[in-house]
Amino acid sequence: MVEIFRNAADRFFIMLLIAAGVSAAAMGKQPHMVIYLSDDHSQFDSSLYGAPDIPTPNFEKLASEGMQFSHAFVASPSCAPSRAAMLTGLMPARNGAEDNHSYPREDVPWLVGELQVLGYEVAAFGKVAHGKGASRVGFDVQVGASSYAAVRQSVEKFLTERTSDKPLCLFAGISNPHVPWPSESSFNPDEVVLPLDHLDTPSTREHRAAYYEEIKELDQLLGELCELTSVHLGEDHLFVHTSDHGSQWPFGKWNLYDYGIRVPFLVAWPSVVAPGSKSEAMIQWIDLMPTLIEIGGGEAPAGLDGRSILKVLQGKDTAHRNRIFTTHSGDRIMNIYPIRSVRTREWKLIRNLHPEFAFTNHSDLLRKQGAGAFWGEWVERSKSDARAKEIVDRYYKRPEWELYQVSEDKWEQRNLADDPKQTERLKTLQAELASWMKSQGDQESVFSEPRLISDLERWHPDHNKEAVSAE
């Protein structure tokens, strides 16, 4: 159960101060705050973070004006659990939103309410919380359409017409680069650079080029939001850009590899954050809630998993976490595959809770144009190409334990779990992960009927065409 986060007397006292015109920041100036979220975008996929074939000039501009984090991670690599963790400061097992399309328990406090107690107006445009349950979060203003044009227009209209003198916390969430990707792209498929765990096929290149187009658009909106908010909120406001997890590629979203959980994280705040600064501090999405509350002049609820990174932003601290724990519990339909992991700066241990299950997701099961249509080419090539078969087999069939030296193996290609040289390291990380799972009250739940590797003939689309059409 969630702990008691703050006693009623404390809350009542703060509300009295606000009613009397005294801010929770002890009469100090509370900054406006803007948080811009992209949807399904891995950190690796931008020029700022080392992919020159994916130009993101506005990422680079924002980084030059503030702080770029190199080791930022989400709590879970699917939309609902990730966003719920950000908005509650609690990991999925503790807030109740473990599998995709689920929501936190009613007794869990939201960031939005905490900021409102401090006197903030909190507005959300586009995809911020997840799905139909987003209305439970309690935003003062909420507009759900999340396309580039819709977010741009709704934010501009709101800021232009706004008359409130309250400090503002504005969330804007674009749907890019969530699938489906567009049918046309300004990028040449022949020039895209494929990740190591991608197969080089014509359809893969076409899909990567389409994916790039969506990144180009989300970068463009970033630049426009920076201009809009500077005009309407002044130059000295906090601006954060990040993403909820990696993209829906076979080893990205739905996975605990870095391509699924490591995200861009940029923060600009002229009076506080040194321009052009870079931080290697390990941070996590759950840290955003206590950070924004502290910036707003408040005290975060006790018992959160998240911890404020304000001192890192101020340049007072260079480190934050020494372990990143992540969890994944699937979506009850296309992906039924619970996973847990612990990551240090150098090493990552992944535990696949049920290696007898087949790993699947929308890409391989649905194979839609603009999403996973390339997977048919991957399977076909695996019939005659050893490297292709290795990749496809690695996707579907995973051992219980995976150990990677992530500092040297960015794409997590060399599983060292069976290496005798790593026996002690393996045991240590296994114990740490088990202890953390116990402290979280993790029940290792499986939320729907899995697809078993042993029953491949029944469900696999290359053996049973009716299996997927029935989903």
Secondary structure, 3 states (H helix, E strand, C coil): CCCCCCCHHHHHHHHHHHHCCCCCCCCCCCCCEEEEEECCCCCCCCHHHCCCCCCCHHHHHHHHHCEEEEEEECCCCCHHHHHHHHHHCCCHHHHCCCCCCCCCCCCCCCHHHHHHHCCCEEEEEECCCCHHHHHHHCCCEEECCCCHHHHHHHHHHHHHHCCCCCCEEEEEECCCCCCCCCCCCCCCHHHCCCCCCCCCCHHHHHHHHHHHHHHHHHHHHHHHHHHHHHHHHCCCCEEEEEECCCCCCCCCCCCCCHHHHECCEEEECCCCCCCCEEEEEEEEHHHHHHHHHHHCCCCCCCCCCCCCCHHHHCCCCCCCECCEEEEECCCCCCCCCCEEEEECCCCEEEEECCCCECCCCHHHHHCCCCCCCCHHHHHHHHCCCHHHHHHHHHHHCCCCEEEECCCCCCCCCCCCCCCHHHHHHHHHHHHHHHHHHHHHCCCCCCCCCCCEHHHHHHHCCCCCHHHHHCC
